């Protein structure tokens, strides 16, 4: 099968779905190419503009196409996207993100080539979309809703990468519910194969051999409430603890905690391999706010987690961690203390994390993504995780963690 992915941006070397899913589909014996723009998001001050032409990402082919315009971090207006698709002659088009003008182009190709399978995936939920409700309604539930309604006859399926992002498709964008399936961001088991010896890891970072290591990483902004984690950690007087922070700090309040508590270590901005090494060598991780792809990386590392419960994390724990429901300093402290005081519980959570990682492994997700081309009936992941065992649809913050 020839599979063509269409993504607005590609950030080389990152652990995003568009960097990884095509690799796993290719490993199943299919020919895969990603069509994207000459731009990336430019994270952490990195280069944003790349030349047109072909390159390689994780072993699959990438074609960067020129653009006419851009609404930064939302979408681009491609030049000659239709012609590039014609040249590739796909059997399956996997388009990333529904609120983009290139949807019209892939739907036009589907209209001209009815045998091709066309799937659109969605990475937006209310917690990470436009904060102003009026603007969000106008942008998504008016403009893009009616745009997608016009394209809907040519789209076979929509994928939400979390349960909340499935809800966003049918509640905010008006996509028919029977055309939405859960196809999560996956755990990249391949990324855990180059492990670093725990002793060497601790020696490199000058960490005591018997200390309990807790991980927290990503872009640490004020609205992600990292300071609550730091305060909760500081309240636990155990000298045998280390909290390892990594990523980008964009909250001036964090620095004072680094100075106040020597057990809190900031490792800086880490590349993907270094990030995986940290996750594999910690005892547990904690994220008290919105979804980040670090959560799937932590799952791949079989790391027990403390996570804030809402619709974009509800599928990530299955006896493999503990959920936080109000995210208060007290709640964080009590749950951290519980894991610290009960190593047998921590080991049990780690065992369950390894089992859950199999279900959410990218190899499984790649197989299911292709199985939908044969039948649009829900696959195992959707059937297991889009139900009340995992999804409390009536929980006040299930759709929007900002509604606190």
Secondary structure, DSSP 8 states (H G I E B T S, - for coil): -EEEEE-S---TT--SHHHHHHHHHHHTT-EEEEEEESB---GGG---B--SEEEEETTEEEEEE-EEEEETTTEEEESSHHHHHHHH--SEEEEE-SSSTHHHHHHHHHHH-TTSEEEEEE---TTTS-SSHHHHIIIIIIIIHHHHHHHGGG--EEEESSHHHHHHHHHTS---GGGEEE----B-GGGGSS---HHHHHHHTT--TT-EEEEEEEEEEGGGTHHHHHHHHHH---TTEEEEEEEEEE-THHHHHHHH-TTEEE--S--HHHHHHHHHHSSEEEE-SS--THHHHHHHTT-EEEEE-STTTTTS-SSSEEEESS--HHHHHHHHHHHHH-HHHHHHHHHHHHHHHHHTBHHHHHHHHHHTTT--S--HHHHHHSSTTT--TTSTTSS-TT--
